[in-house]
Amino acid sequence: MRSINNNLRQGLLLGLVLAFALLAMACGNGDGDSETEHVTVKLALDWYPNANHLGLFIAEEKGYFEDEALEVDFYTPVDPTTVLVTVGSGEDDFGISYQPDVLLARAQGVPVVSVAGMVQHPLNSVMALKSSGIATPSDLVGKKVGYPGIPTNEPLLDTMLKADGVTGGLAEVTLVNVGFDLAPALISGMVDAVVGAYWTHESILVENEGHPVNIMRMEEWGVPDYYELVLVASEDTVRDRADVVERFVRALRRGYEDAIDDPQAGVDILLKGTEEEVDEAIERPGADLLAPVWRTDKAQFGQQDSARWEEFTRWMQENGLLAAEVNAGDAFTDRFTGDR
């Protein structure tokens, strides 16, 4: 009888051990929902909602953020130039900004890091009306070039001019600060060309007004290739909340993969998902132009290349744009965008 009781007792103990083990596996190795902390994060946009944001709106609409136990509050700041400051201070968890601006901010001590490259090539360009006959940077010699007053546009144009054999660079053109009225300044003839115009936005706006344009893309005229839009977080967030960053980037990538596969369906979701005015006549063709630069034959959405960060950082330093030395390797991380 004692041996029977001992066997029974051992069987009960073994059963309890197995039950606890199975419970632990269910909690820790299932779909992860039970252990994944549900958090709300704030994302500051770089501008009003447009085709560049399709993947974000898709991820929200299709529940990709919800799948990662995230609630995302995204908004357009009254002053979008403050995005890097609010992210660096922790007021916002994430922000959409630009590679050149990330480097400028880090040179001023703002602790922001690019965690995903959203647009793989520059969207900034030099644009002129086809009727002007201006097709290459050297055609700008002696002409008026409008720009939005952003200092980085000056060395960008200077580099393009010199790449096309204009030894005097900027000295051989007349810069006119037209603010952000680039398209009106070009159409009206106030200037002969503009720099600072996106070939996925202003070019469409101008052509919709009946004025075909010539586009000079920066990376084709001597400017080191760089990431136009990037997703940023603070150094503290990357260090202390890496799981949240990974979940956010994973959901965002799913959204942009859908946008790449069907940009026009993405525009439908954008129009549905924002109460702000969206110019459909610009965003629909813009989405088709953007899809090939969200993902390329060399990089999946989000991936970043250290050589490109180093080369563009060096270019900014050589052109006197950075207030202090910047380590390119500290300005970005690829830990959240590598293939898994």
C-alpha positions in Angstrom: 0.0 0.0 0.0 2.8 2.4 0.9 4.5 1.8 -2.5 1.2 2.5 -4.2 0.7 5.7 -2.2 4.3 6.8 -3.1 3.7 6.1 -6.7 0.5 8.0 -6.6 2.2 10.9 -4.8 5.0 11.0 -7.3 2.5 10.9 -10.1 0.7 13.9 -8.7 3.9 15.8 -8.2 5.0 15.1 -11.8 1.6 16.1 -13.0 1.8 19.4 -11.1 5.3 20.1 -12.5 4.2 19.4 -16.1 1.1 21.6 -15.6 3.2 24.5 -14.3 5.7 24.0 -17.2 2.9 24.1 -19.8 1.4 27.2 -18.2 4.7 28.9 -18.3 5.1 28.0 -22.0 1.7 29.2 -22.8 2.4 32.6 -21.1 5.9 33.0 -22.5 6.1 31.2 -25.8 2.6 31.6 -27.3 1.6 34.6 -29.4 3.2 36.9 -26.9 0.1 38.9 -26.2 -0.1 38.0 -22.5 3.4 39.3 -21.8 3.6 42.2 -24.3 3.0 45.5 -22.5 0.3 47.6 -24.2 1.7 51.1 -24.6 0.6 54.4 -26.1 3.3 56.2 -28.1 3.3 59.7 -29.8 4.7 60.2 -33.3 5.3 63.7 -34.6 5.0 64.0 -38.4 7.4 66.1 -40.5 4.5 67.8 -42.4 0.8 67.5 -43.0 -0.4 64.0 -44.0 0.6 63.2 -47.5 1.7 60.3 -49.7 4.9 59.9 -47.8 2.9 58.8 -44.8 0.8 56.0 -46.5 2.4 53.2 -44.6 1.6 54.8 -41.2 -2.0 55.2 -42.1 -2.2 51.7 -43.4 -0.6 50.3 -40.3 -3.2 52.1 -38.2 -6.2 51.1 -40.4 -5.2 47.4 -40.7 -4.4 46.9 -37.1 -0.7 46.4 -37.5 0.1 48.6 -34.5 -2.6 46.8 -32.5 -1.0 43.5 -33.3 2.1 44.9 -31.6 0.1 46.1 -28.5 0.7 49.7 -29.6 -1.6 52.6 -29.7 -0.1 55.3 -31.8 -1.0 59.0 -31.5 0.4 60.8 -34.5 0.0 64.4 -35.2 1.4 67.3 -37.2 3.2 69.8 -34.9 2.3 73.5 -35.3 6.0 74.0 -36.1 7.4 70.8 -37.7 11.0 72.1 -37.3 10.6 71.2 -33.6 10.3 67.4 -34.2 13.8 66.5 -33.4 13.8 68.6 -30.2 10.6 67.1 -28.9 11.8 63.6 -29.7 15.2 64.2 -28.2 13.6 65.5 -25.0 11.2 62.6 -24.7 8.1 64.7 -25.2 7.4 62.6 -28.3 8.4 58.9 -28.6 9.0 59.0 -32.3 9.2 61.5 -35.1 9.6 61.7 -38.9 12.5 63.9 -40.0 15.3 64.1 -42.5 18.9 62.7 -42.5 20.5 66.1 -42.9 18.5 67.5 -40.0 19.4 64.5 -37.8 23.1 65.3 -38.3 22.5 69.0 -37.8 20.7 68.3 -34.5 23.3 65.9 -33.2 26.0 68.5 -33.9 24.0 70.7 -31.5 23.8 68.1 -28.8 20.2 66.9 -29.5 20.3 63.1 -28.7 18.2 61.7 -31.6 18.9 58.6 -33.6 17.5 57.4 -36.9 16.0 54.0 -36.4 14.7 53.4 -39.9 15.3 54.9 -43.3 11.9 55.7 -44.7 12.8 57.1 -48.1 16.0 55.6 -49.6 17.0 58.5 -51.9 16.8 62.3 -51.8 13.4 63.8 -52.8 14.9 67.3 -52.9 15.8 68.5 -56.4 16.4 71.3 -58.7 13.4 72.0 -61.0 12.9 74.2 -64.0 10.1 74.6 -66.6 10.8 72.7 -69.8 10.0 75.9 -71.7 13.0 77.5 -70.1 15.5 75.1 -71.8 17.2 74.5 -68.4 17.9 70.8 -68.2 21.3 70.5 -66.3 22.9 72.4 -63.5 25.3 74.2 -65.8 22.3 75.8 -67.6 21.6 77.8 -64.4 24.7 80.0 -64.9 23.5 83.6 -64.8 20.0 82.6 -63.8 17.8 83.2 -60.7 17.2 80.2 -58.5 14.5 80.3 -55.9 15.0 78.4 -52.6 13.1 78.2 -49.3 15.8 79.9 -47.2 17.0 76.6 -45.7 20.8 76.8 -45.4 21.5 73.2 -46.6 20.1 74.0 -50.0 23.0 76.3 -50.8 25.8 73.7 -50.6 23.6 71.2 -52.2 23.1 73.4 -55.3 26.8 74.4 -55.1 27.8 70.7 -55.3 25.5 70.1 -58.3 26.8 73.1 -60.2 30.4 72.1 -59.7 29.6 68.5 -60.6 28.4 69.8 -64.0 31.6 71.8 -64.5 30.6 75.2 -63.1 33.8 76.0 -61.3 32.4 79.1 -59.6 29.5 77.2 -58.1 26.9 79.4 -56.3 28.8 82.5 -57.3 27.5 82.1 -60.9 23.8 82.1 -60.0 21.5 84.5 -58.1 19.7 82.9 -55.1 16.3 84.3 -54.3 14.6 83.4 -51.0 11.0 82.7 -51.9 10.1 80.8 -48.7 8.0 77.8 -49.4 6.2 79.4 -52.4 8.5 77.5 -54.8 5.9 76.5 -57.3 4.3 80.0 -57.6 7.7 81.6 -58.0 8.6 79.2 -60.8 5.3 79.5 -62.6 5.2 83.3 -62.4 8.7 83.7 -63.8 10.0 85.3 -60.6 12.8 82.8 -60.8 14.2 80.6 -63.6 14.5 77.5 -61.4 14.0 76.3 -57.8 16.0 74.2 -55.4 14.3 72.6 -52.4 11.4 71.2 -54.5 10.4 67.6 -54.1 10.2 65.7 -57.4 7.3 63.8 -55.8 5.3 66.8 -54.9 6.1 70.3 -56.4 6.8 68.8 -59.8 3.2 67.3 -59.8 1.7 70.6 -58.5 3.4 72.6 -61.3 2.5 70.1 -64.0 -1.1 70.0 -62.9 -1.1 73.7 -63.6 -0.1 73.0 -67.2 3.6 73.5 -67.0 5.9 70.5 -67.7 9.1 70.5 -65.8 12.7 69.3 -66.0 13.9 67.6 -62.8 17.6 67.4 -61.7 17.9 64.9 -58.9 20.6 65.6 -56.4 22.3 62.2 -56.2 22.7 62.2 -60.0 24.7 65.5 -59.8 27.5 64.9 -57.3 25.5 65.0 -54.0 26.2 61.9 -51.8 23.1 59.8 -51.8 21.1 60.2 -48.6 17.9 59.2 -46.9 15.3 61.9 -47.3 12.9 60.8 -44.6 13.9 58.9 -41.5 12.1 57.6 -38.4 13.8 59.0 -35.3 13.8 58.2 -31.6 15.8 59.5 -28.7 19.0 57.7 -27.4 17.1 57.0 -24.2 14.3 55.3 -26.0 16.6 53.2 -28.2 18.5 52.1 -25.1 15.7 51.7 -22.5 12.7 50.8 -24.7 14.2 48.8 -27.5 11.2 46.4 -27.5 8.8 49.3 -28.2 11.0 50.6 -31.0 11.2 47.1 -32.5 7.5 46.6 -32.4 6.8 50.0 -33.8 9.2 49.6 -36.7 7.9 46.1 -37.4 4.3 47.4 -37.7 5.4 50.4 -39.8 7.3 48.1 -42.2 4.2 46.0 -42.7 2.3 49.2 -43.6 4.8 50.4 -46.1 5.1 46.9 -47.7 1.4 47.1 -48.4 1.8 50.7 -49.7 4.6 49.6 -52.1 2.4 46.7 -53.4 -0.7 48.9 -53.9 0.0 52.7 -53.6 -3.4 53.8 -54.7 -5.1 51.6 -52.1 -2.9 53.4 -49.6 -4.1 56.7 -50.8 -7.7 55.6 -50.3 -6.8 54.8 -46.6 -5.0 58.2 -46.3 -8.0 60.0 -47.5 -10.2 58.1 -45.1 -7.9 58.4 -42.2 -7.3 62.1 -42.0 -9.6 65.0 -41.5 -6.9 67.4 -42.8 -7.1 68.6 -46.4 -5.3 66.2 -48.8 -4.8 67.2 -52.5 -5.7 63.9 -54.2 -4.5 65.2 -57.5 -1.0 65.5 -56.1 -0.9 62.5 -53.7 -2.2 59.9 -56.1 0.6 60.4 -58.7 3.0 61.1 -55.8 2.4 57.7 -54.2 3.3 56.0 -57.5 6.5 57.9 -57.6 7.4 57.2 -54.0 6.8 53.4 -54.0 10.1 52.7 -55.7 12.1 54.7 -53.1 10.5 53.2 -50.0 12.1 49.9 -51.0 14.8 49.4 -53.6 16.7 46.5 -55.1 19.4 47.1 -52.6 17.4 47.7 -49.4 14.1 46.7 -47.8 12.0 49.4 -46.2 13.7 50.9 -43.2 17.2 49.5 -43.8 20.1 51.9 -43.6 23.7 51.7 -44.9 26.6 52.9 -42.8 28.7 54.0 -45.8 25.9 56.3 -46.9 25.7 57.9 -43.4 29.4 58.3 -43.3 29.7 59.8 -46.7 26.9 62.3 -46.2 28.2 63.2 -42.8 31.6 63.9 -44.3 30.0 66.0 -47.0 28.2 68.1 -44.4 31.4 68.6 -42.4 33.4 69.6 -45.5 30.7 72.2 -46.4 30.7 73.8 -42.9 27.2 72.7 -42.1 27.9 71.0 -38.7 28.6 73.0 -35.6 30.7 70.2 -34.2 32.2 66.8 -35.2 29.5 64.1 -35.6 30.1 60.4 -35.5 27.9 59.0 -38.2 27.7 55.7 -36.5 26.0 57.3 -33.5 23.4 59.0 -35.7 21.6 55.9 -36.8 21.1 52.2 -35.9 20.1 49.3 -38.0 19.3 46.9 -35.1 15.6 47.2 -35.8 15.6 46.9 -39.5 17.8 44.0 -40.3 16.3 40.9 -41.9 14.9 38.5 -39.4 
